[in-house]
Amino acid sequence: MASATVWINIESTLIRLLDDFALPGSRLEPTDVEFKCDFDGLKPTWFDVLKHVVAMANGGGGVIVFGVDKNGNRSGIRDSLLQTFDPANVSNKLRSYTSARVASSYREIIRDGKLFGFLQVSASDRLVVFESDGNYQGSDGKPARAFVKGVVYTRVPGSTREAEQVDLDTLVDRIVQDRITSILARIERVAHAPLESDLVISRPEDTSRGMIIGKSLPVRIVPDVETGSKVSAPLRVRLVPDDPEALPVSEIADASIPFTSLDAELQTQVRLWRQSDTSHRISRLTLSRLYVHRRDLTISPEAAEMCFVSAVYSRGYPMFWASAMDRTRLKEVVDYELNHGKSPMTEALPFVVCAFMWNDRQILLRPSSKTRQKLKARNMVSTLLGFGSQSEFVRGARRGGTSFEVSGKTYSVNSLMNDHARATAVFEELIQLDYEKRIDDKQRALAHRLDLILHADVMASNAPVA
């Protein structure tokens, strides 16, 4: 079977695509091919095509074939679509729903006396996300929606669907590798470089940030033609010790790198969680990245809940996400997890209850027997219920050292408790260290304390703990 992903430029290639994939009684649609019987030019039909175009651009390119019906029969199209799918017209249609640019081309051939159209979609160098909903009125007169704002669409054999986490990882990896390959293809000669050097890709306008080319793409220092040097050895790639902002290419996408927006990413995660996989969790590293850029996010109640549950189960920092939840819903989640949850959720819940449901903290005495035994073994509930006020709880709940060192600076816990701005700055620095996997146990303990100090309800006014 011929590969479908080709740059269609000759008639023989188009004919072969039809012969290989459009088979009567057995319509074979690989990931990068979509068959359409015809095109009527109506809004719902345009939306359907645009959705496939975006999914193919995200997935590495593809082609939409017009003139093949749902049974694989080569029915042909009634009229030429050359003007309809002129690249400029397709771009104008897309521009109404996304700012990303997608390159396309269109060609028609006559095969067995019938007209067929081929709309080729090129791979995009970034994730393409719809920035407006594709709303229209259905044939029954009711409102309908072809695609959703903020959702990443991708291709699977025979159809287009919303990307799941594994799809997002694959899509971003493809974009990263395509960019790296494109950059390396333009390198004509590599100058002298120490064997312990790191090759970092950065943007000209901001060289303080960048991506390190990782193990997935071996890089060698080529011989120096002019001097005849025979030096040729693998370049050992590692994180640059004195550049904590450098990003490994395996990480999904930092907000400073325009693969996708954080809002779009978060909305996609929420839709995956709500609609198809309630056990879906966001990793602690991704949560750290979201927190650092929280001021640029639109955190919906559902997003806050998903991030809260993810943070607890990944042993992250859940208090900020809990603070963004509706208190009634937070109590419902806590009640459920106390009776059905597992570690580490059950061990973190007493702190969550005292931080956000101080007046209802007696619910800690009513969990399932299994959870109650775990909490009793650690003497946790009785200790927390022994605090006389929420302020006293915030000050003394998480014990540890009285001072900590972060990036060469020493901080007093008491001083941070009474300086909200500085405590926030230190917490963000600790989150960044955790993101870079450069945090030690003592610093992680401080991060948990600051998470509680900054985000418990008693701190809602941003006033120092009394």
C-alpha positions in Angstrom: 0.0 0.0 0.0 1.4 3.4 -0.9 2.0 6.0 1.7 -0.6 8.7 1.7 1.5 11.5 3.0 3.1 12.9 -0.1 3.5 16.3 -1.7 1.0 15.8 -4.4 2.3 17.3 -7.6 1.8 14.8 -10.4 -1.3 13.2 -11.7 0.1 9.7 -11.4 0.5 10.1 -7.7 -3.2 11.2 -7.3 -4.4 8.2 -9.4 -2.3 5.9 -7.2 -3.8 7.4 -4.1 -7.3 6.6 -5.4 -6.4 3.1 -6.5 -4.7 2.3 -3.2 -7.3 3.7 -0.8 -10.7 4.3 -2.5 -11.9 0.7 -2.9 -15.6 -0.1 -3.4 -17.0 -1.8 -0.4 -13.9 -1.2 1.7 -13.0 2.5 2.1 -9.5 2.6 3.6 -8.7 5.8 5.3 -5.3 6.1 6.9 -4.5 8.8 9.4 -3.6 11.4 6.8 -6.4 10.8 4.2 -10.0 11.9 4.5 -12.7 11.0 1.8 -15.7 13.3 1.1 -18.4 12.5 -1.4 -18.9 16.1 -2.5 -18.9 19.6 -1.3 -22.1 21.8 -1.2 -20.4 25.0 0.1 -22.8 25.3 3.1 -21.5 26.4 6.5 -21.7 23.0 8.2 -19.8 21.4 5.3 -17.1 24.2 5.4 -16.8 23.7 9.2 -16.3 20.0 8.7 -13.5 20.6 6.2 -11.8 23.2 8.3 -11.8 20.8 11.3 -10.1 18.1 9.1 -7.6 20.7 7.8 -6.6 21.8 11.3 -6.3 18.2 12.5 -4.1 17.3 9.5 -1.9 20.4 10.0 -1.3 19.3 13.6 -0.6 15.7 12.7 2.0 16.3 10.1 -0.1 16.9 6.9 -2.6 15.0 4.9 -5.0 15.2 2.0 -8.8 15.5 1.7 -10.1 13.6 -1.3 -13.5 14.8 -2.8 -15.5 12.4 -4.9 -15.4 9.2 -2.9 -18.6 8.2 -1.0 -19.0 6.5 2.4 -18.9 3.1 0.8 -15.6 3.6 -1.0 -17.3 4.2 -4.4 -15.6 6.7 -6.7 -18.7 8.8 -7.3 -16.8 11.9 -8.4 -17.8 15.5 -7.7 -20.5 17.4 -9.7 -18.6 20.6 -10.3 -15.0 21.9 -10.1 -13.9 23.2 -6.7 -10.8 24.9 -7.9 -12.1 28.4 -6.9 -13.6 27.1 -3.6 -10.4 25.6 -2.4 -8.0 28.2 -3.7 -5.3 28.5 -1.0 -6.2 32.1 -0.3 -9.9 31.2 0.1 -9.1 28.4 2.5 -6.8 30.7 4.5 -9.5 33.4 4.7 -12.0 30.8 6.1 -9.5 29.6 8.7 -8.6 33.1 9.7 -12.1 33.6 11.1 -11.5 30.9 13.7 -7.7 30.7 14.3 -4.8 33.1 13.9 -2.5 30.2 12.9 -1.5 29.8 9.3 -2.0 26.5 7.5 -0.6 26.0 4.0 -2.7 24.1 1.5 -3.0 23.4 -2.2 -5.7 22.0 -4.4 -5.7 20.0 -7.6 -8.3 18.0 -9.7 -8.0 15.1 -12.0 -10.4 13.1 -14.2 -10.3 9.3 -13.6 -12.6 6.9 -15.4 -14.6 9.8 -16.7 -15.2 11.3 -13.2 -13.9 14.4 -11.6 -12.0 14.1 -8.3 -10.6 16.9 -6.1 -7.5 16.7 -3.8 -7.0 19.3 -1.0 -3.5 18.9 0.4 -2.8 20.2 3.9 0.8 20.9 4.9 2.2 20.2 8.4 2.1 23.2 10.7 5.2 24.2 12.6 3.1 24.8 15.7 -0.1 23.4 17.2 -3.1 24.9 15.5 -6.0 25.6 17.9 -9.4 27.0 17.1 -9.8 30.4 18.8 -13.6 30.5 18.2 -16.4 27.9 18.4 -17.7 26.6 15.1 -21.4 27.2 15.8 -24.1 26.7 13.2 -27.8 25.8 12.9 -28.4 22.1 12.3 -30.9 20.7 9.7 -33.3 20.2 12.6 -33.2 23.9 13.4 -31.3 23.3 16.7 -27.9 24.9 17.5 -24.9 22.7 16.6 -21.2 23.0 17.0 -18.6 21.5 14.7 -15.5 22.4 16.7 -14.7 23.9 20.1 -12.5 26.9 21.0 -9.3 25.9 22.7 -9.4 22.2 21.8 -6.6 20.5 19.9 -7.8 18.3 17.1 -5.8 15.4 15.6 -6.2 12.6 13.1 -6.8 8.9 13.7 -7.5 6.4 10.9 -10.7 7.4 9.3 -11.7 10.4 11.4 -10.8 13.5 13.3 -11.1 13.7 17.1 -10.0 15.8 20.1 -6.4 15.1 21.1 -5.8 13.1 24.3 -2.7 13.5 26.4 -0.8 10.8 24.4 -1.8 12.6 21.2 -0.6 16.0 22.6 2.8 14.5 23.5 3.1 13.0 20.0 2.1 16.2 18.2 4.5 18.3 20.2 7.3 15.8 19.8 6.7 15.9 16.0 6.8 19.7 15.9 10.0 19.9 18.0 11.8 17.3 15.9 10.7 19.1 12.7 12.0 22.4 14.0 15.3 20.8 15.0 15.7 19.0 11.6 14.9 22.3 9.8 17.6 24.1 11.8 20.2 21.5 11.4 19.5 21.3 7.7 20.7 24.9 7.3 23.9 24.3 9.2 26.7 24.0 6.6 29.6 23.7 9.0 30.0 23.3 12.7 32.8 25.5 14.2 35.2 24.3 16.9 33.3 23.4 20.1 34.4 21.7 23.3 33.2 18.1 23.6 31.4 18.9 26.8 29.4 21.7 25.2 25.6 21.9 25.0 23.8 22.8 21.9 20.9 25.1 22.8 18.3 26.5 20.4 17.1 29.9 21.4 15.3 32.8 19.7 17.3 35.9 18.7 15.1 38.3 20.7 15.6 36.3 23.9 18.7 34.2 24.2 18.2 33.7 28.0 15.7 31.0 27.2 15.9 28.0 24.9 15.7 24.3 24.3 18.5 21.8 24.6 18.7 19.3 21.8 18.2 16.0 23.6 19.2 12.4 23.2 16.5 11.7 20.6 18.6 13.5 18.0 22.4 12.6 18.3 24.7 15.5 17.4 28.3 15.2 16.3 31.1 17.7 16.0 32.2 17.4 12.4 35.8 17.5 11.3 37.3 20.9 10.5 37.8 20.9 6.8 40.3 23.8 6.8 42.7 22.3 9.4 42.1 18.7 8.5 41.2 17.9 12.1 39.9 14.4 12.6 38.0 15.3 15.8 34.5 13.7 15.5 32.8 12.6 18.7 29.2 12.5 20.0 28.2 15.7 21.7 27.2 14.8 25.3 23.9 16.7 25.9 23.0 17.7 29.4 21.3 20.6 31.2 23.4 23.7 31.4 24.3 24.1 35.1 24.4 27.9 35.0 21.3 28.3 32.8 18.3 27.1 34.8 15.9 28.5 32.1 17.1 26.1 29.5 14.3 23.7 28.5 14.7 20.0 27.5 13.0 19.3 24.2 11.1 16.4 25.8 9.0 18.8 27.9 5.6 19.7 26.2 5.7 23.4 25.6 6.7 26.4 27.8 4.4 29.4 27.6 7.3 31.3 26.1 7.5 28.9 23.1 4.6 29.4 20.7 3.5 25.8 20.2 0.1 26.5 21.9 -1.3 28.8 24.6 -1.4 27.6 28.2 -5.1 28.4 28.3 -5.7 26.1 25.3 -3.6 23.4 26.8 -5.5 23.6 30.1 -8.9 23.6 28.4 -7.9 20.5 26.4 -6.9 18.7 29.6 -10.2 19.6 31.3 -12.2 18.3 28.3 -10.3 15.1 28.3 -10.9 14.7 32.0 -14.6 15.5 31.9 -15.6 13.8 28.7 -13.5 10.7 28.3 -11.1 9.9 31.1 -12.1 10.8 34.7 -8.9 9.2 35.9 -6.8 11.6 33.8 -4.2 13.5 35.9 -1.8 16.4 35.1 1.8 15.8 36.0 3.4 17.7 38.8 5.9 19.3 36.4 3.0 20.6 34.2 1.2 21.8 37.3 4.3 23.7 38.3 4.5 25.4 34.9 0.8 26.3 35.1 1.2 27.8 38.6 4.2 29.9 37.6 2.0 31.3 34.7 -1.2 31.4 36.7 -1.8 35.1 36.1 -2.0 34.4 32.4 -4.6 31.6 32.8 -8.3 31.6 32.9 -8.9 29.0 35.7 -12.4 27.7 35.5 -14.0 25.8 38.4 -13.5 22.5 36.5 -9.9 23.3 35.8 -9.2 24.1 39.4 -10.8 20.8 40.5 -8.8 18.8 38.1 -5.6 20.5 39.0 -6.4 20.1 42.7 -6.9 16.4 42.4 -3.9 16.0 40.2 -1.7 18.0 42.6 -2.6 15.8 45.6 -2.2 12.5 43.8 1.1 13.6 42.3 2.4 14.8 45.7 2.4 18.4 44.4 1.2 21.6 45.9 -2.6 21.5 46.0 -3.6 24.5 48.2 -3.6 27.1 45.4 -5.9 25.0 43.2 -8.2 24.2 46.2 -8.4 28.0 46.9 -9.7 28.5 43.3 -12.5 26.0 43.8 -16.1 26.7 44.9 -16.2 25.7 48.6 -19.4 23.6 48.2 -17.8 21.6 45.4 -14.5 21.3 47.4 -16.4 19.8 50.3 -18.1 17.3 48.0 -14.8 16.3 46.6 -13.3 15.9 50.0 -16.3 13.9 51.3 -15.9 11.5 48.4 -12.1 11.2 48.7 -12.3 10.6 52.4 -14.5 7.5 51.7 -13.1 6.3 48.4 -9.7 8.0 47.9 -6.3 6.4 48.2 -2.8 7.6 49.3 -1.5 10.3 49.0 -4.9 12.0 48.8 -6.2 10.7 52.1 -3.0 12.0 53.9 -3.4 15.5 52.4 -7.1 15.9 53.0 -6.9 16.8 56.8 -4.8 19.8 55.8 -7.2 20.8 53.0 -10.2 20.6 55.4 -8.5 22.8 58.0 -7.3 25.3 55.4 -10.7 25.8 53.7 -13.4 24.2 55.8 -12.4 25.1 59.3 -15.9 25.2 60.7 -16.6 21.7 59.1 -13.4 20.0 60.2 -15.4 17.4 62.2 -15.9 15.6 58.9 -12.4 14.3 59.5 -13.9 12.0 62.1 -16.3 10.4 59.6 -14.1 8.9 56.8 -14.2 5.2 55.8 -12.7 2.8 58.3 -9.6 2.2 56.1 -8.9 5.9 55.8 -9.6 6.5 59.5 -7.1 3.8 60.5 -4.4 5.4 58.4 -5.0 8.9 59.8 -5.2 7.5 63.4 -1.9 5.7 62.9 -0.3 9.0 62.2 -2.1 10.8 64.9 -2.9 13.4 62.3 -6.6 14.2 62.9 -6.3 14.6 66.7 -3.3 16.9 66.2 -5.0 19.1 63.7 -8.2 19.3 65.6 -6.2 20.4 68.6 -5.5 23.8 67.1 -7.6 26.6 68.6 -7.9 28.7 65.5 -7.3 28.5 61.8 -4.5 31.0 62.1 -2.8 28.8 64.8 -3.3 25.8 62.4 -1.6 27.7 59.5 1.3 28.7 61.7 1.9 25.3 63.3 0.4 22.6 61.1 3.4 21.7 59.0 6.5 21.5 61.1 10.1 21.8 60.0 13.1 24.0 60.3 12.8 27.6 61.3 15.0 28.8 58.4 15.7 27.6 54.9 18.1 28.3 52.1 16.9 28.9 48.6 19.3 29.8 45.8 22.0 30.9 48.2 19.7 33.1 50.3 18.5 32.2 53.8 14.9 32.9 54.8 13.2 32.8 58.2 9.8 31.0 58.2 8.4 33.6 60.6 9.4 36.5 58.4 7.8 34.9 55.4 4.6 34.3 57.3 4.3 38.1 57.8 5.5 39.2 54.3 3.0 38.0 51.7 4.9 39.4 48.7 8.2 37.8 49.7 6.6 34.5 50.6 5.0 34.4 47.1 8.3 35.1 45.4 10.0 32.4 47.4 7.2 29.9 46.7 7.4 30.6 43.0 11.2 30.1 43.1 10.7 26.8 44.8 8.1 25.8 42.3 10.6 26.6 39.5 13.3 24.5 41.3 10.8 21.6 41.5 10.0 22.0 37.9 13.7 21.7 37.1 14.1 18.8 39.5 16.6 20.7 41.5 14.8 20.8 44.8 15.8 19.0 48.0 13.6 17.5 50.7 14.0 20.5 53.0 13.1 23.0 50.3 10.1 20.8 49.3 8.9 20.9 52.9 9.2 24.7 52.9 7.2 24.8 49.6 4.4 22.8 51.2 4.4 25.2 54.2 4.3 28.3 52.0 1.5 26.7 49.9 -0.6 26.5 53.0 0.4 29.9 54.4 -0.3 31.7 51.1 -3.5 30.0 50.0 -5.5 28.9 53.1 -8.8 30.8 53.6 -7.4 32.7 56.5 -5.0 34.3 54.1 -7.7 35.5 51.7 -7.1 39.1 52.6 -3.4 38.7 52.1 -2.9 39.8 55.7 0.0 38.3 57.8 -0.9 35.4 60.0 -1.9 36.7 63.4 
